[in-house]
Structures are given as structure tokens and as C-alpha cells.
Amino acid sequence: MVDNEKAALRWFLRAQRDSVLAIVEGLDEDAVRELIDGKTGLGPR
């Protein structure tokens, strides 16, 4: 993989991570528990 491809991938993944963290930080405790418990399909299977 070329260096600028790596940099672009890192930038994209960092932006995705920041988006997810912003969403999760806005959730109340019950919503976070639902995510972890897998009721929404995002938890462990």
C-alpha cells in the first residue's frame, strides 16, 4: 500500500471513529447497555 493510501485510510478511519464516539457519548446509560447486550444488533453475537 502506498504511503498516501495509508494516510487516506487512517484519516477515514479516524473520522469514522470520531463519528461513532460522538454518537455514543450522546446516549443515555440504558441505550449504551442495549448496544452492549446486543438488542440492537451491534453487540457481540
N, CA, C and O atoms as CSV, one atom per row, in Angstrom:
chain,resi,resn,atom,element,x,y,z
A,1,MET,N,N,0.847,-1.176,0.000
A,1,MET,CA,C,0.000,0.000,0.000
A,1,MET,C,C,0.894,1.241,0.000
A,1,MET,O,O,1.865,1.315,0.754
A,2,VAL,N,N,0.567,2.189,-0.830
A,2,VAL,CA,C,1.339,3.418,-0.970
A,2,VAL,C,C,1.091,4.315,0.252
A,2,VAL,O,O,0.019,4.277,0.856
A,3,ASP,N,N,2.096,5.116,0.602
A,3,ASP,CA,C,2.002,5.960,1.796
A,3,ASP,C,C,0.777,6.871,1.792
A,3,ASP,O,O,0.121,7.011,2.824
A,4,ASN,N,N,0.450,7.498,0.647
A,4,ASN,CA,C,-0.721,8.382,0.644
A,4,ASN,C,C,-2.018,7.590,0.760
A,4,ASN,O,O,-3.014,8.123,1.249
A,5,GLU,N,N,-2.032,6.329,0.322
A,5,GLU,CA,C,-3.209,5.476,0.535
A,5,GLU,C,C,-3.355,5.151,2.019
A,5,GLU,O,O,-4.463,5.140,2.556
A,6,LYS,N,N,-2.233,4.889,2.668
A,6,LYS,CA,C,-2.258,4.622,4.111
A,6,LYS,C,C,-2.751,5.847,4.868
A,6,LYS,O,O,-3.562,5.729,5.787
A,7,ALA,N,N,-2.264,7.014,4.486
A,7,ALA,CA,C,-2.674,8.252,5.147
A,7,ALA,C,C,-4.170,8.506,4.938
A,7,ALA,O,O,-4.868,8.920,5.863
A,8,ALA,N,N,-4.647,8.260,3.741
A,8,ALA,CA,C,-6.071,8.450,3.458
A,8,ALA,C,C,-6.919,7.472,4.270
A,8,ALA,O,O,-7.964,7.848,4.801
A,9,LEU,N,N,-6.474,6.228,4.368
A,9,LEU,CA,C,-7.190,5.232,5.155
A,9,LEU,C,C,-7.204,5.610,6.631
A,9,LEU,O,O,-8.237,5.501,7.292
A,10,ARG,N,N,-6.067,6.052,7.148
A,10,ARG,CA,C,-6.003,6.488,8.552
A,10,ARG,C,C,-6.951,7.654,8.805
A,10,ARG,O,O,-7.659,7.677,9.812
A,11,TRP,N,N,-6.964,8.628,7.885
A,11,TRP,CA,C,-7.848,9.782,8.018
A,11,TRP,C,C,-9.308,9.331,8.034
A,11,TRP,O,O,-10.087,9.776,8.878
A,12,PHE,N,N,-9.681,8.447,7.101
A,12,PHE,CA,C,-11.056,7.967,7.006
A,12,PHE,C,C,-11.455,7.215,8.265
A,12,PHE,O,O,-12.532,7.454,8.812
A,13,LEU,N,N,-10.597,6.306,8.735
A,13,LEU,CA,C,-10.913,5.520,9.927
A,13,LEU,C,C,-10.998,6.405,11.163
A,13,LEU,O,O,-11.851,6.184,12.022
A,14,ARG,N,N,-10.132,7.397,11.264
A,14,ARG,CA,C,-10.188,8.326,12.399
A,14,ARG,C,C,-11.492,9.115,12.372
A,14,ARG,O,O,-12.110,9.329,13.415
A,15,ALA,N,N,-11.915,9.550,11.181
A,15,ALA,CA,C,-13.175,10.296,11.055
A,15,ALA,C,C,-14.363,9.402,11.437
A,15,ALA,O,O,-15.291,9.858,12.105
A,16,GLN,N,N,-14.335,8.138,11.017
A,16,GLN,CA,C,-15.408,7.208,11.375
A,16,GLN,C,C,-15.436,6.986,12.880
A,16,GLN,O,O,-16.504,6.982,13.493
A,17,ARG,N,N,-14.271,6.802,13.470
A,17,ARG,CA,C,-14.182,6.602,14.926
A,17,ARG,C,C,-14.733,7.810,15.666
A,17,ARG,O,O,-15.498,7.660,16.619
A,18,ASP,N,N,-14.352,9.005,15.234
A,18,ASP,CA,C,-14.843,10.222,15.871
A,18,ASP,C,C,-16.359,10.332,15.773
A,18,ASP,O,O,-17.016,10.765,16.720
A,19,SER,N,N,-16.915,9.939,14.630
A,19,SER,CA,C,-18.371,9.975,14.450
A,19,SER,C,C,-19.067,9.014,15.403
A,19,SER,O,O,-20.063,9.368,16.033
A,20,VAL,N,N,-18.547,7.810,15.507
A,20,VAL,CA,C,-19.137,6.814,16.402
A,20,VAL,C,C,-19.040,7.280,17.850
A,20,VAL,O,O,-20.010,7.170,18.600
A,21,LEU,N,N,-17.890,7.795,18.250
A,21,LEU,CA,C,-17.730,8.272,19.621
A,21,LEU,C,C,-18.687,9.418,19.930
A,21,LEU,O,O,-19.234,9.482,21.031
A,22,ALA,N,N,-18.894,10.309,18.992
A,22,ALA,CA,C,-19.824,11.423,19.201
A,22,ALA,C,C,-21.242,10.909,19.403
A,22,ALA,O,O,-21.985,11.442,20.226
A,23,ILE,N,N,-21.619,9.883,18.661
A,23,ILE,CA,C,-22.952,9.300,18.811
A,23,ILE,C,C,-23.077,8.611,20.160
A,23,ILE,O,O,-24.046,8.831,20.887
A,24,VAL,N,N,-22.096,7.779,20.496
A,24,VAL,CA,C,-22.152,7.012,21.742
A,24,VAL,C,C,-22.132,7.942,22.955
A,24,VAL,O,O,-22.826,7.685,23.939
A,25,GLU,N,N,-21.354,9.007,22.897
A,25,GLU,CA,C,-21.288,9.936,24.021
A,25,GLU,C,C,-22.633,10.596,24.290
A,25,GLU,O,O,-22.897,11.022,25.414
A,26,GLY,N,N,-23.482,10.686,23.277
A,26,GLY,CA,C,-24.799,11.303,23.442
A,26,GLY,C,C,-25.868,10.352,23.944
A,26,GLY,O,O,-26.995,10.778,24.197
A,27,LEU,N,N,-25.546,9.079,24.094
A,27,LEU,CA,C,-26.531,8.094,24.523
A,27,LEU,C,C,-26.641,8.046,26.042
A,27,LEU,O,O,-25.667,8.272,26.761
A,28,ASP,N,N,-27.852,7.745,26.515
A,28,ASP,CA,C,-28.001,7.558,27.956
A,28,ASP,C,C,-27.545,6.148,28.333
A,28,ASP,O,O,-27.259,5.326,27.462
A,29,GLU,N,N,-27.481,5.881,29.613
A,29,GLU,CA,C,-26.932,4.619,30.106
A,29,GLU,C,C,-27.715,3.408,29.598
A,29,GLU,O,O,-27.115,2.381,29.278
A,30,ASP,N,N,-29.039,3.510,29.520
A,30,ASP,CA,C,-29.860,2.389,29.038
A,30,ASP,C,C,-29.572,2.067,27.569
A,30,ASP,O,O,-29.519,0.900,27.181
A,31,ALA,N,N,-29.388,3.096,26.770
A,31,ALA,CA,C,-29.096,2.891,25.353
A,31,ALA,C,C,-27.736,2.220,25.168
A,31,ALA,O,O,-27.585,1.339,24.323
A,32,VAL,N,N,-26.762,2.633,25.948
A,32,VAL,CA,C,-25.437,2.007,25.872
A,32,VAL,C,C,-25.537,0.546,26.284
A,32,VAL,O,O,-24.926,-0.320,25.659
A,33,ARG,N,N,-26.303,0.269,27.331
A,33,ARG,CA,C,-26.481,-1.105,27.794
A,33,ARG,C,C,-27.128,-1.964,26.693
A,33,ARG,O,O,-26.751,-3.121,26.504
A,34,GLU,N,N,-28.101,-1.392,25.972
A,34,GLU,CA,C,-28.728,-2.122,24.859
A,34,GLU,C,C,-27.703,-2.450,23.776
A,34,GLU,O,O,-27.719,-3.549,23.222
A,35,LEU,N,N,-26.819,-1.511,23.472
A,35,LEU,CA,C,-25.777,-1.775,22.478
A,35,LEU,C,C,-24.889,-2.934,22.910
A,35,LEU,O,O,-24.573,-3.822,22.118
A,36,ILE,N,N,-24.494,-2.910,24.173
A,36,ILE,CA,C,-23.597,-3.944,24.689
A,36,ILE,C,C,-24.298,-5.292,24.758
A,36,ILE,O,O,-23.693,-6.325,24.474
A,37,ASP,N,N,-25.580,-5.282,25.137
A,37,ASP,CA,C,-26.337,-6.524,25.261
A,37,ASP,C,C,-26.696,-7.134,23.915
A,37,ASP,O,O,-27.091,-8.298,23.854
A,38,GLY,N,N,-26.570,-6.385,22.856
A,38,GLY,CA,C,-26.826,-6.905,21.523
A,38,GLY,C,C,-28.263,-6.775,21.052
A,38,GLY,O,O,-28.616,-7.344,20.020
A,39,LYS,N,N,-29.102,-6.044,21.773
A,39,LYS,CA,C,-30.507,-5.892,21.391
A,39,LYS,C,C,-30.653,-5.116,20.083
A,39,LYS,O,O,-31.672,-5.234,19.403
A,40,THR,N,N,-29.665,-4.344,19.736
A,40,THR,CA,C,-29.733,-3.541,18.519
A,40,THR,C,C,-28.986,-4.171,17.361
A,40,THR,O,O,-28.983,-3.635,16.253
A,41,GLY,N,N,-28.363,-5.289,17.607
A,41,GLY,CA,C,-27.599,-5.948,16.559
A,41,GLY,C,C,-26.150,-5.493,16.483
A,41,GLY,O,O,-25.401,-5.953,15.621
A,42,LEU,N,N,-25.747,-4.597,17.376
A,42,LEU,CA,C,-24.372,-4.105,17.337
A,42,LEU,C,C,-23.475,-4.790,18.349
A,42,LEU,O,O,-22.253,-4.669,18.271
A,43,GLY,N,N,-24.054,-5.501,19.291
A,43,GLY,CA,C,-23.268,-6.155,20.328
A,43,GLY,C,C,-22.691,-7.470,19.847
A,43,GLY,O,O,-22.846,-7.834,18.681
A,44,PRO,N,N,-22.021,-8.189,20.748
A,44,PRO,CA,C,-21.422,-9.499,20.391
A,44,PRO,C,C,-22.492,-10.503,20.026
A,44,PRO,O,O,-23.623,-10.426,20.506
A,45,ARG,N,N,-22.134,-11.432,19.185
A,45,ARG,CA,C,-23.116,-12.448,18.743
A,45,ARG,C,C,-22.742,-13.792,19.268
A,45,ARG,O,O,-23.440,-14.772,19.008
